[in-house]
Amino acid sequence: MDPLAKAIPNELFAAEKEMTPPPARPKGAKDALPDAEHWPHAVLLARGACLRERANLGDGQASETLSEYPQHATMLSFRAQNGVAELHENFADLFCVLDGSATLVTGGTVVDPQQAGPGEIRGASLEGGMHRLLAAGDIAHVPAGVPHQMLVPGGKTFTSLVVKIGEKSQME
């Protein structure tokens, strides 16, 4: 974790302190389902504001993982500039727009593709593809194996909750 993220005190998240903790599990409830998690909109926007500060000190984008599960993970993402082109072979992305707007480009061909890790390809941009404007309240699903890129116009910002869902690409 970077030093700025460590320096952000939990007191900034007053809304989190007001949340009721989940009830304790009864003894012997080993097989019980895990407790549900809840992130109020105000808490996500406050964390988004912290990500904005990190983005301003870096390359214009910042993200944090909220939780990881066996078949998916949740992340919070802030952008003040275009993202790179991405293709995930084993994960779908579900974007839930919290604030701002951006254009999601899907399909087409990744320009200058580079292997970024197992099943992960990154590139400078997408050639071709379909453009969709995303705004606060919108939800967009990008299946595994579909190239995509988030474009953020100059002077604008985009904050989203991203759910990374484990699935096999239809390309196989």
KAMOQUI-V656345 format. One record per residue. RES is the residue in three letters. SS is DSSP state (H for helix, E for strand, L for the rest). PSI is psi in whole degrees, 0 to 359 (* if undefined). D_FIRST is the distance of its C-alpha to the first C-alpha in whole Angstrom. Layout:
RES_SS_PSI_D_FIRST / RES_SS_PSI_D_FIRST
This chain:
MET_L_140_0 / ASP_L_160_4 / PRO_H_323_7 / LEU_H_316_8 / ALA_H_322_6 / LYS_H_331_7 / ALA_H_347_10 / ILE_L_111_11 / PRO_L_149_14 / ASN_H_342_15 / GLU_H_340_18 / LEU_H_339_18 / PHE_L_61_18 / ALA_H_325_22 / ALA_H_328_23 / GLU_H_323_21 / LYS_H_334_23 / GLU_L_349_26 / MET_L_141_25 / THR_L_127_27 / PRO_L_152_26 / PRO_L_151_27 / PRO_L_152_30 / ALA_L_145_30 / ARG_L_144_31 / PRO_L_150_35 / LYS_L_140_35 / GLY_L_7_36 / ALA_L_47_34 / LYS_L_324_32 / ASP_L_3_33 / ALA_L_151_32 / LEU_L_150_30 / PRO_L_156_27 / ASP_L_150_26 / ALA_L_154_26 / GLU_L_150_23 / HIS_L_127_23 / TRP_L_104_21 / PRO_L_150_24 / HIS_H_317_24 / ALA_H_321_23 / VAL_H_316_20 / LEU_H_319_19 / LEU_H_323_20 / ALA_H_317_18 / ARG_H_323_15 / GLY_H_322_16 / ALA_H_323_17 / CYS_H_320_14 / LEU_H_325_13 / ARG_H_316_16 / GLU_H_317_15 / ARG_H_320_11 / ALA_H_322_14 / ASN_H_333_16 / LEU_H_350_14 / GLY_L_232_14 / ASP_L_18_16 / GLY_L_5_17 / GLN_E_151_15 / ALA_E_151_12 / SER_E_163_11 / GLU_E_145_10 / THR_E_129_11 / LEU_E_310_13 / SER_E_152_15 / GLU_E_140_16 / TYR_L_173_20 / PRO_L_321_23 / GLN_L_3_24 / HIS_E_169_21 / ALA_E_154_18 / THR_E_140_17 / MET_E_157_15 / LEU_E_133_15 / SER_E_137_15 / PHE_E_136_16 / ARG_E_138_19 / ALA_L_9_21 / GLN_L_172_22 / ASN_L_145_23 / GLY_L_171_21 / VAL_L_165_22 / ALA_E_141_25 / GLU_E_151_23 / LEU_E_119_25 / HIS_E_119_24 / GLU_L_332_27 / ASN_L_7_25 / PHE_E_137_24 / ALA_E_155_25 / ASP_E_131_23 / LEU_E_114_25 / PHE_E_126_24 / CYS_E_109_24 / VAL_E_123_25 / LEU_E_324_24 / ASP_E_148_24 / GLY_E_195_26 / SER_E_159_27 / ALA_E_166_27 / THR_E_124_29 / LEU_E_121_28 / VAL_E_128_30 / THR_E_148_31 / GLY_L_194_33 / GLY_L_202_34 / THR_E_136_33 / VAL_E_125_30 / VAL_E_130_31 / ASP_L_58_29 / PRO_L_139_28 / GLN_E_138_25 / GLN_E_121_24 / ALA_E_356_20 / GLY_E_178_20 / PRO_L_120_22 / GLY_L_12_24 / GLU_E_122_22 / ILE_E_137_24 / ARG_E_153_23 / GLY_E_172_25 / ALA_L_321_26 / SER_E_183_28 / LEU_E_139_30 / GLU_E_124_34 / GLY_L_200_36 / GLY_L_168_35 / MET_E_136_35 / HIS_E_132_34 / ARG_E_129_33 / LEU_E_128_32 / LEU_E_138_29 / ALA_E_169_29 / ALA_L_131_28 / GLY_L_343_29 / ASP_L_154_30 / ILE_E_134_29 / ALA_E_137_29 / HIS_E_127_28 / VAL_E_110_28 / PRO_L_158_29 / ALA_L_142_28 / GLY_L_356_29 / VAL_L_120_30 / PRO_L_143_28 / HIS_E_159_27 / GLN_E_141_25 / MET_E_123_24 / LEU_E_127_26 / VAL_L_116_25 / PRO_L_151_28 / GLY_L_135_28 / GLY_L_354_27 / LYS_L_165_26 / THR_L_164_23 / PHE_E_122_22 / THR_E_129_20 / SER_E_152_20 / LEU_E_128_19 / VAL_E_128_19 / VAL_E_118_21 / LYS_E_114_20 / ILE_E_123_24 / GLY_E_120_25 / GLU_L_155_28 / LYS_L_143_30 / SER_L_145_31 / GLN_L_354_34 / MET_L_341_35 / GLU_L_*_35
